[in-house]
Amino acid sequence: MPTIASLNPSEFQQYVAAFQSIDNFNANHLQILQIHYQADEKTITAKQLAQAMGYSHHATANMMYGRLASLIGEKLNYNPEPEKLGTLVTFEKRKEEWHWILRPEVSAALESLGWVIKKSRKLSNGLFPNEVDSEQIFREGAVRQVIVNAYERDPNARQKCIDYYGLSCSVCDFNFGKVYGQLGEGFIHVHHLRLISEIAEEYEVDPVQDLRPVCPNCHAMIHRTSHLYSIEEMKNIIEGQSQM
């Protein structure tokens, strides 16, 4: 895999400039890129990306990654056909499944921007950076380094929470499947009632007691200030606004 030193500066600096110039670049875009960068050999399938992002279907991963590629393509004046995603990846078919390989220029741009940390070892068990291997005891808080310290979250615990509470937001009752149909089916954020970043150590998480499904809007508002709002506090805020 080529490195920054082995690439012609113009080959990745154009991507650096493109990433920096996108006004609506968001956390989801960054997470997609980081997951792909950390994947083994920087190679991933739509199904694997969907799983790592918490999407219910690989088509959503394809659409979200494609939109980001289109934004970058517009900045580079480059829109490959038939797949806009070709702005960020190359394609290789393996055992009847298409694999996406992160372009060396994109990888180098992410490193230059400081948005990713080079891996010092391969990820074990085929897990992605936001996954932790476990059985029925769900442990969370294993530190990994991205740009700042982040904390790994157990996807099994997430699913147990959803199985118990369902896919509607615990604050506003919004349900993506009901509003967006198949596109939104199975999509929801899971909120940790205890801040892992404050615990700063591995701990056993109870999916029913410690987690709640929330929509991205309510999740953002819960973390809007240094005060971590409770589910009940957020409900009261919404109710108070509706009465104004």
C-alpha positions in Angstrom: 0.0 0.0 0.0 1.5 3.3 -1.0 2.3 5.8 1.8 2.3 9.6 1.8 6.0 9.6 1.1 5.6 7.4 -2.0 2.7 9.3 -3.5 3.0 12.4 -5.7 1.9 15.2 -3.5 -0.7 16.3 -6.0 -2.3 12.8 -5.9 -3.5 13.2 -2.3 -3.4 16.9 -1.6 -6.3 17.4 -3.9 -8.3 15.0 -1.7 -7.0 16.9 1.4 -8.4 20.1 -0.1 -11.6 18.5 -1.1 -12.3 17.1 2.3 -11.5 20.4 4.0 -13.8 22.3 1.6 -17.0 20.3 2.2 -19.3 22.5 4.2 -21.7 19.7 5.3 -19.0 17.1 6.2 -20.3 15.4 9.3 -19.5 12.8 12.0 -21.2 10.0 9.9 -18.9 10.8 7.0 -15.8 10.7 9.2 -16.9 7.4 10.8 -17.4 5.7 7.5 -13.9 6.8 6.4 -12.4 5.7 9.6 -14.1 2.3 9.6 -12.9 1.7 6.0 -9.4 2.9 6.8 -9.2 0.5 9.7 -10.6 -2.5 7.9 -8.2 -5.3 7.0 -6.1 -4.2 4.0 -8.4 -1.2 3.8 -10.9 -3.4 2.1 -14.6 -3.7 3.0 -18.0 -4.8 1.6 -21.2 -2.9 1.8 -22.6 -5.5 4.2 -19.6 -5.1 6.5 -19.8 -1.3 6.5 -23.5 -1.5 7.2 -22.9 -3.7 10.2 -20.2 -1.5 11.5 -22.3 1.7 11.1 -25.5 0.1 12.6 -27.4 0.2 9.3 -30.1 -2.4 8.8 -29.3 -3.0 5.1 -26.2 -2.8 2.9 -28.0 -0.5 0.5 -28.0 2.2 3.1 -24.2 1.9 3.5 -23.9 2.1 -0.3 -26.1 5.2 -0.5 -24.4 7.0 2.4 -20.9 6.3 1.2 -21.9 7.2 -2.4 -23.2 10.6 -1.3 -19.9 11.4 0.4 -18.1 10.3 -2.7 -20.3 12.5 -4.8 -19.5 15.5 -2.6 -15.7 14.8 -3.0 -16.2 14.2 -6.7 -17.8 17.6 -7.1 -14.8 19.3 -5.5 -12.4 17.3 -7.7 -14.5 17.7 -10.8 -14.4 13.9 -11.0 -17.5 11.8 -11.3 -16.7 8.3 -12.4 -19.3 6.1 -14.0 -21.2 4.0 -13.3 -20.4 4.3 -9.6 -19.8 7.7 -8.0 -18.2 5.7 -5.1 -15.2 5.2 -7.4 -14.1 8.7 -6.3 -13.0 7.1 -3.0 -12.6 3.4 -3.7 -11.6 0.9 -6.3 -13.7 -2.3 -6.8 -12.8 -5.9 -6.8 -15.2 -8.9 -7.0 -14.3 -11.8 -4.7 -16.5 -14.9 -4.4 -19.5 -13.2 -6.1 -19.3 -10.2 -3.7 -18.0 -6.7 -4.5 -15.2 -5.4 -2.2 -14.4 -1.8 -1.8 -10.7 -0.9 -1.6 -9.8 2.5 -0.2 -7.9 4.5 -2.8 -4.3 5.2 -1.7 -4.7 8.9 -2.3 -7.7 8.9 0.1 -5.9 6.9 2.7 -2.9 9.3 2.5 -5.2 12.3 2.7 -6.9 11.0 5.8 -3.5 10.5 7.4 -2.3 13.9 6.4 -5.4 15.5 7.9 -4.9 13.6 11.2 -8.3 12.0 10.9 -7.0 8.5 11.3 -4.3 6.7 13.3 -2.2 4.1 11.5 -2.9 0.6 12.8 -0.1 -1.0 14.8 -1.7 -4.5 14.5 -4.4 -6.2 12.6 -7.9 -6.3 14.1 -8.7 -9.7 15.5 -11.7 -11.9 14.8 -12.7 -9.8 11.8 -14.2 -7.1 14.1 -14.3 -3.5 13.1 -13.0 -0.6 15.4 -16.4 -0.1 17.0 -17.0 -3.7 17.9 -15.8 -5.7 20.9 -15.9 -9.5 21.0 -18.0 -10.9 23.8 -20.5 -13.6 24.8 -23.3 -12.9 27.2 -21.3 -10.5 29.5 -21.2 -7.2 27.8 -18.0 -5.3 28.6 -17.5 -1.8 27.4 -14.9 0.9 27.6 -11.9 -0.7 25.9 -10.0 2.4 24.7 -9.0 2.8 21.0 -7.3 5.8 19.5 -8.8 7.6 16.6 -8.2 11.4 16.7 -8.9 11.7 20.4 -9.6 8.9 22.8 -12.8 7.0 21.9 -14.3 4.0 23.6 -15.4 0.8 22.0 -19.0 -0.2 22.2 -20.4 -3.7 22.2 -22.8 -4.3 19.2 -24.3 -7.3 21.0 -25.3 -5.1 23.9 -26.7 -2.6 21.4 -28.9 -5.3 19.9 -30.1 -6.6 23.3 -31.2 -3.0 24.1 -33.1 -2.8 20.8 -34.7 -6.2 21.3 -36.0 -5.1 24.7 -37.1 -1.5 24.0 -37.8 -1.6 20.2 -36.7 0.8 17.5 -38.6 3.9 18.5 -36.9 6.8 20.2 -37.2 6.7 24.0 -37.5 10.5 24.1 -39.7 11.5 21.1 -41.0 8.1 19.9 -39.7 8.8 16.4 -39.4 5.5 14.3 -37.3 5.6 11.2 -39.0 2.5 9.7 -42.5 4.1 10.0 -41.3 7.4 8.4 -38.8 6.2 5.8 -40.0 2.7 5.1 -37.4 0.1 4.1 -34.7 2.7 4.0 -35.1 3.5 7.7 -36.0 0.0 8.9 -33.8 -1.1 11.8 -32.0 2.3 12.2 -31.7 3.9 15.6 -29.0 5.2 17.9 -28.4 3.6 21.2 -27.6 6.0 24.1 -25.4 5.1 27.1 -26.9 6.5 30.3 -23.5 6.4 31.8 -20.8 8.4 30.0 -18.1 5.9 29.0 -15.6 8.7 28.6 -16.0 9.6 32.3 -15.7 6.0 33.5 -12.5 5.6 31.4 -12.3 1.9 32.1 -13.8 -1.4 31.1 -17.1 -2.2 32.8 -20.0 -4.6 32.5 -23.0 -3.0 30.7 -26.6 -4.1 31.3 -28.3 -3.5 27.9 -31.7 -2.9 29.7 -30.5 -0.8 32.6 -27.7 1.1 31.0 -28.8 1.7 27.4 -31.8 3.3 25.6 -32.7 3.6 21.9 -32.8 7.3 20.8 -33.1 9.1 17.5 -30.0 11.0 16.3 -31.7 14.4 17.0 -32.5 13.5 20.6 -29.1 11.9 21.0 -27.4 15.1 19.9 -29.5 17.2 22.3 -28.8 14.9 25.2 -25.1 15.6 24.7 -25.6 19.2 23.6 -24.0 20.7 26.8 -21.6 19.5 29.5 -24.7 18.4 31.4 -25.8 15.0 30.2 -29.6 15.2 30.0 -31.6 12.3 31.2 -34.4 10.7 29.1 -37.0 12.2 31.4 -35.4 15.7 31.2 -35.4 15.6 27.4 -39.1 14.5 27.5 -39.9 17.5 29.7 -38.0 19.9 27.4 -40.0 18.7 24.4 -43.3 18.8 26.3 -42.5 22.3 27.5 -41.8 23.5 24.0 -45.0 22.1 22.7 -47.0 24.0 25.3 -45.4 27.4 24.3 
